[in-house]
Amino acid sequence: MEIAIILLVIAVIFITRSVKVVPQQHAWVIERLGKYHGTLTPGLNFLVPFIDRVAYKHVLKEIPLDIPSQVCITKDNTQLQVDGILYFQVTDAMRASYGSSNYIMAISQLAQTSLRSVIGKLELDKTFEERDIINAQVVAAIDEAALNWGVKVLRYEIKDLTPPKEILHAMQAQITAEREKRALIAASEGRRQEQINIATGEREAFIARSEGEKQAAINSAQGEAASITAVAEATANAIERIAAAIRQPGGEQAVQLKVAERAVDAYGKVAADATTTLIIPGNMSEVSGLIATAMKMVQSSK
């Protein structure tokens, strides 16, 4: 019975040492007699008991690594407190096991030194404006060295850039001045546009008034021309009718009578004016001579 128990224990130990189940997204490095033998992939794997052993276990998932905060000096000698986060992934389990004694610490230290080097090439204002460029340069510098460690650096993100308090106050004052400048420019542009709008409105109003006055003058001239034409036509019609009436029997006598009436009326009006001295011809036959002269003019017009 005791022998059976011992054999059972030995069998369990053999099975435990020989059968290995590797989880998904993991890689286990196997050493045989102290030498690298292979890498176990996810799933069921078998080893030689007491000869093979699992030396290293690696996670193949993307791993975030917090980079400790550090002080960096910019190109214009300004100190910045910078911290970030690095994302990497183990791509070669064998190199990750034997390429570095501690690849995580190596990546962290290399990220800090690379960040100081990149920021040292930029001025203070550029460090805030070109974060993407800083991140890309840090990733490129780390990734080149991390290839020997079996690690792929995916990206680096700056979490915070903190300048000294004096620089913060100066930057705030600069921002305030810039905003006030933009406000003044906007106000002046508004006043300029207002003046342009007023001048444009006055010009359009003046043009409209001049067009109206022009049209009114044209209409007035056309009205006067029409009035003169109408008067001329009426006068011509009247003359034609008078001429036609004179040619009728008794027309000349009617004209003589009308001329005589006009002459008497004219004498009467002159006599009615108190300021006018009227001299009456001694011989009234002169009046008849005047009428005869007028009749000759009528006959000659015929």
C-alpha positions as CSV (number, residue, x, y, z in Angstrom):
1,M,0.0,0.0,0.0
2,E,2.8,2.4,0.8
3,I,4.5,1.5,-2.4
4,A,1.3,2.4,-4.4
5,I,1.1,5.7,-2.6
6,I,4.7,6.5,-3.4
7,L,4.2,5.6,-7.0
8,L,1.1,7.7,-7.2
9,V,3.0,10.7,-5.8
10,I,5.8,10.2,-8.2
11,A,3.3,10.0,-11.1
12,V,1.6,13.2,-10.0
13,I,5.0,14.9,-9.9
14,F,5.9,13.7,-13.3
15,I,2.6,14.8,-14.8
16,T,2.9,18.2,-13.1
17,R,6.4,18.7,-14.5
18,S,5.8,17.3,-17.9
19,V,2.4,18.9,-18.8
20,K,2.1,22.6,-19.1
21,V,-1.0,24.7,-20.2
22,V,0.0,28.1,-21.4
23,P,-2.8,30.8,-21.4
24,Q,-3.7,32.9,-24.4
25,Q,-1.4,35.9,-25.1
26,H,1.3,34.4,-23.0
27,A,4.7,32.9,-23.9
28,W,6.9,30.7,-21.6
29,V,10.6,30.3,-22.2
30,I,11.9,26.7,-21.6
31,E,15.5,25.9,-20.6
32,R,16.9,22.4,-20.9
33,L,19.7,21.8,-18.5
34,G,20.2,25.5,-18.1
35,K,20.2,26.3,-21.9
36,Y,17.5,27.9,-23.9
37,H,15.4,25.2,-25.5
38,G,12.3,26.8,-26.9
39,T,9.2,28.9,-26.3
40,L,5.8,27.4,-25.3
41,T,2.8,28.7,-27.3
42,P,-0.7,29.0,-25.8
43,G,-2.3,25.6,-25.2
44,L,-1.2,22.2,-24.0
45,N,2.5,21.5,-24.0
46,F,4.7,18.6,-22.8
47,L,8.1,18.9,-21.1
48,V,10.8,16.4,-20.1
49,P,10.5,16.2,-16.3
50,F,13.6,17.3,-14.3
51,I,15.4,18.2,-17.5
52,D,13.2,21.0,-18.9
53,R,12.0,23.9,-16.8
54,V,10.0,27.1,-17.3
55,A,12.6,29.8,-16.9
56,Y,10.6,32.9,-17.9
57,K,6.9,33.8,-18.4
58,H,6.0,36.7,-20.6
59,V,2.7,38.5,-21.3
60,L,2.2,39.4,-24.9
61,K,-0.5,41.9,-24.3
62,E,0.0,45.7,-24.7
63,I,1.4,46.9,-21.4
64,P,1.2,50.6,-20.2
65,L,4.2,51.8,-18.3
66,D,4.1,54.9,-16.2
67,I,7.3,57.0,-16.7
68,P,8.3,58.8,-13.5
69,S,8.1,62.6,-13.5
70,Q,11.4,64.4,-14.3
71,V,12.7,67.9,-14.8
72,C,13.7,68.8,-18.4
73,I,15.4,71.9,-19.6
74,T,14.2,73.5,-22.9
75,K,16.4,75.2,-25.5
76,D,15.7,78.6,-23.9
77,N,16.8,77.4,-20.5
78,T,13.4,76.9,-18.9
79,Q,12.7,74.0,-16.5
80,L,9.7,71.8,-17.2
81,Q,8.3,69.1,-15.0
82,V,7.3,66.3,-17.4
83,D,5.7,63.0,-16.9
84,G,4.3,60.5,-19.4
85,I,3.1,57.0,-20.1
86,L,4.6,54.4,-22.4
87,Y,2.8,51.6,-24.2
88,F,4.9,48.6,-25.3
89,Q,4.5,44.9,-26.1
90,V,6.7,41.9,-25.9
91,T,7.2,40.5,-29.4
92,D,10.1,38.1,-28.9
93,A,10.0,36.1,-25.7
94,M,13.6,34.7,-26.1
95,R,15.1,38.2,-26.5
96,A,13.0,39.6,-23.7
97,S,14.4,36.9,-21.4
98,Y,18.1,37.1,-22.4
99,G,18.5,40.5,-24.0
100,S,18.2,42.5,-20.8
101,S,18.2,41.6,-17.2
102,N,15.2,44.0,-16.7
103,Y,13.8,45.3,-19.9
104,I,11.0,47.3,-18.1
105,M,13.6,49.3,-16.2
106,A,15.7,49.7,-19.3
107,I,12.7,51.0,-21.3
108,S,11.7,53.4,-18.5
109,Q,15.3,54.9,-18.2
110,L,15.6,55.2,-22.0
111,A,12.3,57.0,-22.2
112,Q,13.4,59.5,-19.6
113,T,16.7,60.2,-21.3
114,S,15.2,60.4,-24.8
115,L,12.5,62.8,-23.5
116,R,15.1,65.1,-22.0
117,S,17.1,65.1,-25.3
118,V,14.0,65.9,-27.4
119,I,12.8,68.7,-25.1
120,G,16.3,70.2,-24.9
121,K,16.0,70.9,-28.7
122,L,12.8,72.9,-28.4
123,E,11.8,76.2,-27.0
124,L,9.2,76.5,-24.3
125,D,6.3,77.5,-26.5
126,K,7.1,74.7,-29.0
127,T,6.9,72.1,-26.3
128,F,3.2,72.9,-25.8
129,E,2.5,73.1,-29.5
130,E,4.4,70.1,-30.7
131,R,3.4,67.3,-28.4
132,D,2.8,64.9,-31.2
133,I,6.3,65.5,-32.6
134,I,7.8,64.9,-29.1
135,N,5.9,61.7,-28.7
136,A,6.9,60.4,-32.1
137,Q,10.6,61.2,-31.5
138,V,10.7,59.5,-28.1
139,V,9.0,56.4,-29.6
140,A,11.5,56.3,-32.5
141,A,14.5,56.6,-30.1
142,I,13.2,53.9,-27.7
143,D,12.0,51.5,-30.4
144,E,15.4,51.3,-32.1
145,A,17.1,50.2,-28.9
146,A,14.2,48.0,-27.7
147,L,14.5,45.7,-30.7
148,N,17.4,43.9,-29.0
149,W,15.2,43.3,-25.9
150,G,12.4,41.7,-27.9
151,V,10.1,44.6,-27.1
152,K,8.1,46.8,-29.5
153,V,7.3,50.3,-28.3
154,L,3.9,51.3,-29.6
155,R,3.4,54.9,-28.5
156,Y,4.4,57.4,-25.9
157,E,2.1,60.1,-24.4
158,I,3.0,63.1,-22.4
159,K,0.5,63.4,-19.5
160,D,1.6,66.7,-18.2
161,L,4.0,69.6,-18.8
162,T,4.4,71.8,-15.8
163,P,6.6,75.0,-16.0
164,P,7.6,77.0,-12.9
165,K,5.1,79.3,-11.3
166,E,6.9,82.4,-12.6
167,I,6.6,81.1,-16.1
168,L,2.9,80.2,-15.6
169,H,2.2,83.8,-14.5
170,A,4.1,85.2,-17.4
171,M,2.3,82.9,-19.8
172,Q,-1.1,83.9,-18.3
173,A,-0.2,87.6,-18.7
174,Q,0.8,87.0,-22.3
175,I,-2.5,85.1,-23.0
176,T,-4.4,88.0,-21.4
177,A,-2.6,90.6,-23.4
178,E,-3.2,88.5,-26.6
179,R,-6.9,88.2,-25.9
180,E,-7.2,92.0,-25.2
181,K,-5.3,92.6,-28.5
182,R,-7.7,90.4,-30.3
183,A,-10.7,92.1,-28.7
184,L,-9.3,95.5,-29.7
185,I,-8.7,94.3,-33.3
186,A,-12.2,92.9,-33.4
187,A,-13.7,96.1,-32.1
188,S,-11.8,98.2,-34.6
189,E,-12.8,95.8,-37.4
190,G,-16.4,96.3,-36.3
191,R,-16.1,100.1,-36.3
192,R,-14.5,99.9,-39.7
193,Q,-17.2,97.7,-41.1
194,E,-19.8,100.0,-39.6
195,Q,-18.3,103.0,-41.3
196,I,-18.1,101.1,-44.6
197,N,-21.8,100.1,-44.2
198,I,-22.8,103.7,-43.5
199,A,-20.8,105.1,-46.4
200,T,-22.2,102.4,-48.7
201,G,-25.8,103.2,-47.5
202,E,-25.3,107.0,-48.1
203,R,-23.8,106.4,-51.5
204,E,-26.7,104.1,-52.5
205,A,-29.2,106.7,-51.1
206,F,-27.5,109.5,-53.0
207,I,-27.6,107.4,-56.2
208,A,-31.3,106.6,-55.6
209,R,-32.1,110.3,-55.0
210,S,-30.2,111.4,-58.1
211,E,-32.0,108.8,-60.1
212,G,-35.3,110.0,-58.8
213,E,-34.4,113.6,-59.5
214,K,-33.3,112.6,-63.0
215,Q,-36.5,110.8,-63.6
216,A,-38.5,113.7,-62.2
217,A,-36.7,116.1,-64.5
218,I,-37.3,113.8,-67.5
219,N,-41.0,113.5,-66.6
220,S,-41.3,117.3,-66.1
221,A,-39.6,118.0,-69.5
222,Q,-41.8,115.4,-71.2
223,G,-44.8,117.0,-69.5
224,E,-43.8,120.5,-70.7
225,A,-43.1,119.3,-74.2
226,A,-46.5,117.6,-74.2
227,S,-48.1,120.8,-72.9
228,I,-46.4,122.9,-75.5
229,T,-47.4,120.4,-78.2
230,A,-51.0,120.4,-77.0
231,V,-51.1,124.3,-76.9
232,A,-49.6,124.5,-80.4
233,E,-52.0,121.9,-81.7
234,A,-54.9,123.8,-80.0
235,T,-53.7,127.1,-81.4
236,A,-53.3,125.6,-84.9
237,N,-56.8,124.1,-84.7
238,A,-58.2,127.5,-83.6
239,I,-56.4,129.3,-86.4
240,E,-57.7,126.7,-88.9
241,R,-61.2,127.2,-87.6
242,I,-61.0,131.0,-87.7
243,A,-59.6,130.8,-91.2
244,A,-62.4,128.5,-92.2
245,A,-65.0,130.8,-90.6
246,I,-63.6,133.9,-92.4
247,R,-64.0,132.1,-95.7
248,Q,-67.7,131.6,-95.0
249,P,-70.2,134.3,-96.2
250,G,-70.2,137.2,-93.8
251,G,-66.9,136.1,-92.2
252,E,-65.0,139.3,-93.0
253,Q,-67.7,141.4,-91.5
254,A,-67.5,139.3,-88.4
255,V,-63.8,139.8,-88.2
256,Q,-64.2,143.6,-88.6
257,L,-66.7,143.6,-85.9
258,K,-64.4,141.5,-83.6
259,V,-61.4,143.8,-84.3
260,A,-63.5,146.9,-83.6
261,E,-64.7,145.3,-80.3
262,R,-61.1,144.6,-79.3
263,A,-60.0,148.1,-80.2
264,V,-62.9,149.6,-78.1
265,D,-62.0,147.3,-75.3
266,A,-58.4,148.3,-75.4
267,Y,-59.3,152.0,-75.3
268,G,-61.6,151.3,-72.4
269,K,-58.9,149.5,-70.4
270,V,-56.4,152.3,-71.1
271,A,-59.0,154.9,-70.0
272,A,-59.7,152.9,-66.8
273,D,-56.1,153.2,-65.7
274,A,-55.9,156.4,-63.5
275,T,-52.1,156.7,-64.1
276,T,-52.4,156.6,-67.9
277,T,-53.1,159.7,-70.0
278,L,-55.3,158.8,-73.0
279,I,-55.2,160.9,-76.1
280,I,-58.2,160.2,-78.3
281,P,-57.8,160.9,-82.1
282,G,-59.7,163.9,-83.2
283,N,-60.8,162.1,-86.3
284,M,-62.5,158.8,-85.5
285,S,-61.9,157.8,-89.1
286,E,-58.4,156.8,-87.9
287,V,-60.0,154.0,-86.0
288,S,-61.7,152.7,-89.1
289,G,-58.4,152.9,-90.9
290,L,-56.9,150.8,-88.1
291,I,-59.6,148.2,-88.7
292,A,-59.1,148.4,-92.4
293,T,-55.3,147.7,-91.9
294,A,-56.1,144.7,-89.7
295,M,-58.5,143.3,-92.4
296,K,-55.8,143.6,-95.0
297,M,-53.5,141.6,-92.8
298,V,-56.2,138.9,-92.5
299,Q,-56.7,138.8,-96.2
300,S,-53.0,138.6,-96.9
301,S,-52.8,135.7,-94.4
302,K,-55.5,133.9,-96.3
